[in-house]
Amino acid sequence: QLQLVESGGGLVQPGGSLRLSCTASGFTLDSYAIGWFRQAPGKEREGVSCINRSDGGTNSLDSVKGRFTISRDSAKNTVYLQMNSLKPEDTGVYYCAARDPTYNYCSSWRDLYDYWGQGTQVTVSS
């Protein structure tokens, strides 16, 4: 079974940057549509950004467009979420998730994802 592992979270000041990584062992992430989600305390888990399986197409939450970038590094079997100009409202636990490999397109709807990582904490605070 696909197991995803996130890393790269931490504490950063407003305006700062972080790069999150999502990796897997024994499975090629290029075979999956991948999404990044986040969950703030007391709030629903929301889709932040995602990337399709085969054509590299991406989608992002309006509030992160121009600040966050999702990308793949096939050689490293890793999906990244580059987060710039971070704001306090970006604080939360960030999860990567994968759809069943029969599906090409990613989605912001969490119920469409079959595999989840354990999450990494991102805190934006001065």
Backbone hydrogen bonds, N-H to C=O, Kabsch-Sander energy under -0.5 kcal/mol:
donor,donor_aa,acceptor,acceptor_aa,energy
5,V,23,T,-2.3
7,S,21,S,-1.8
10,G,121,Q,-0.9
12,V,123,T,-2.7
15,G,86,L,-3.2
16,G,13,Q,-2.3
18,L,83,M,-2.2
20,L,81,L,-2.5
21,S,7,S,-2.7
22,C,79,V,-1.8
23,T,5,V,-2.4
24,A,77,N,-0.7
25,S,3,Q,-0.7
29,L,27,F,-0.7
31,S,28,T,-2.0
32,Y,29,L,-1.9
34,I,51,I,-1.9
35,G,97,A,-2.6
36,W,49,S,-3.6
37,F,95,Y,-3.1
38,R,46,E,-2.3
39,Q,93,V,-2.0
43,K,40,A,-2.3
46,E,38,R,-2.9
47,G,108,S,-0.6
48,V,36,W,-3.3
49,S,36,W,-1.5
50,C,59,N,-2.4
51,I,34,I,-2.8
52,N,57,G,-3.2
53,R,104,N,-3.3
59,N,50,C,-1.8
61,L,48,V,-2.9
64,V,61,L,-1.9
65,K,61,L,-0.9
65,K,62,D,-0.7
67,R,64,V,-2.4
68,F,64,V,-2.5
69,T,82,Q,-2.3
71,S,80,Y,-1.8
73,D,78,T,-2.8
76,K,73,D,-0.6
77,N,73,D,-0.6
77,N,74,S,-0.8
78,T,73,D,-1.9
79,V,22,C,-2.2
80,Y,71,S,-2.8
81,L,20,L,-2.2
82,Q,69,T,-3.0
83,M,18,L,-3.2
83,M,81,L,-0.6
84,N,67,R,-2.0
84,N,82,Q,-0.6
85,S,15,G,-0.6
86,L,16,G,-2.4
90,D,87,K,-2.3
91,T,88,P,-1.7
92,G,122,V,-2.6
93,V,39,Q,-2.4
94,Y,92,G,-0.5
94,Y,120,T,-3.1
95,Y,37,F,-2.6
97,A,35,G,-2.4
98,A,115,Y,-2.2
99,R,33,A,-2.3
103,Y,100,D,-2.2
110,R,108,S,-0.7
112,L,109,W,-1.8
113,Y,110,R,-1.8
114,D,98,A,-1.9
115,Y,98,A,-1.9
117,G,96,C,-2.1
120,T,94,Y,-2.1
122,V,92,G,-2.7
123,T,10,G,-2.7
125,S,12,V,-2.1
125,S,123,T,-0.7
